[in-house]
Amino acid sequence: MKIHNFSAGPGILPPEVLRKASESALNYNNTGLSLLEMSHRSPEFEQVMANARSLAKELLNLGDEYEAIFLQGGASLQFYMVPLNLLKSKAAYVNTGNWASEAIAEARKVGNVEVIASSEDRKFVYIPSEFDMPKDADYVHITSNNTIYGTQWKSFPQTDIPLVCDMSSDIFSRKIPADQFSLIYAGAQKNMGPAGTTLVVFRKDILGKAGRTLPKMLDYELQYKKDSMFNTPPVFSVYVSMLTMQWIKDNGGIEWIEALNNLKAQFFYDELDSNPLFEGTVDKASRSYMNATFILKNKAIEKDFESMLKQEGISGLKGHRSVGGYRCSMYNALPLESIKVLTNVMREFAHKFA
Ligand SMILES: *Cc1c(COP(=O)(O)O)cnc(C)c1O
């Protein structure tokens, strides 16, 4: 049976990418060696890393004033690494959910943090639209897509203060003004590749101002000066991330993937809004096009819904353990067909139970 993979993370990858990755795990480009047993200093892997770094900048439409590197430690290490490298006197944060709260907690271990806006008052069901940027902040940090709550920034703050963004769950999913940001980071495993690497893209001129001596592994400047290979990089994760970025480029780039993602989200939300049994859990204006969160109004029929999902091969729809309900993750590699299968199940379910 075909499985429709709605997993929130690690998330679905394109079948072409998985096929190529499996071949490379056995014999990389007819070298007779697996990519897994090859030196990271080999010309073959150096080429992979160089391609991955340049594809990331290309898909974000960024120029030479930016660097892209691949690190380890997940987005969670970036919660600490960002303030370590950038925070001198004060940092401003917008709190839009669990991950943003984690980022704030880690930054507070480094220095002075001001939370300039929060949607915690209504359990993170919206993106705050009004806040004052403190003129004296070294940077302001936002989370473009809130994976757990299902909200997403539709436009970004215009500010002279360096803007830093956790884009773990919507990187490369839509056209964004990337040059409005000073630093973007994204754990690979939601929308870009397998777990194990984190993309960090930054303007070079924001570095070197925090005035602290950094451990080598946590120093962006050292990492890019060593071409993202200061120590052994997570070779396979970087390689599969590169294949996914190449897949986006070969199919028509960000415009193509954005159009597909818009179509999937519209398809899903149209069903959600017209179906009498279900209800979205966040404000419509803040709805995420990557993770749609919703509930069954009548909890007594949850088991029936879930067994119907199982019958149709729908996997990974359960909401995050902290919020419950359901979450439809529609990452880049999810085909429209999977959304159609899900919305059909929802419609049939309503015929039976409404
Ligand atoms: C998953 C996620 C994280 C945590 O990523 P790790 O790579 O597991 O550390 C951080 N931020 C967002 C927005 C996420 O979706």
The ligand as a MOL file (V3000), in Angstrom:
LIG
                    3D

  0  0  0     0  0            999 V3000
M  V30 BEGIN CTAB
M  V30 COUNTS 15 15 0 0 0
M  V30 BEGIN ATOM
M  V30 1 C 12.3230 21.0050 14.8240 0
M  V30 2 C 12.5820 22.4400 15.1050 0
M  V30 3 C 13.6620 22.8560 15.9180 0
M  V30 4 C 14.5740 21.8630 16.6130 0
M  V30 5 O 15.4120 21.2940 15.6960 0
M  V30 6 P 16.5880 20.2560 16.1140 0
M  V30 7 O 17.3230 20.1360 14.8270 0
M  V30 8 O 15.9170 19.0070 16.5590 0
M  V30 9 O 17.3890 20.8970 17.1750 0
M  V30 10 C 13.8690 24.2040 16.0870 0
M  V30 11 N 13.0760 25.1140 15.5050 0
M  V30 12 C 12.0260 24.7580 14.7140 0
M  V30 13 C 11.1920 25.8180 14.0940 0
M  V30 14 C 11.7650 23.4130 14.4990 0
M  V30 15 O 10.7310 23.0490 13.7210 0
M  V30 END ATOM
M  V30 BEGIN BOND
M  V30 1 1 1 2
M  V30 2 1 2 3
M  V30 3 2 2 14
M  V30 4 1 3 4
M  V30 5 2 3 10
M  V30 6 1 4 5
M  V30 7 1 5 6
M  V30 8 2 6 7
M  V30 9 1 6 8
M  V30 10 1 6 9
M  V30 11 1 10 11
M  V30 12 2 11 12
M  V30 13 1 12 13
M  V30 14 1 12 14
M  V30 15 1 14 15
M  V30 END BOND
M  V30 END CTAB
M  END
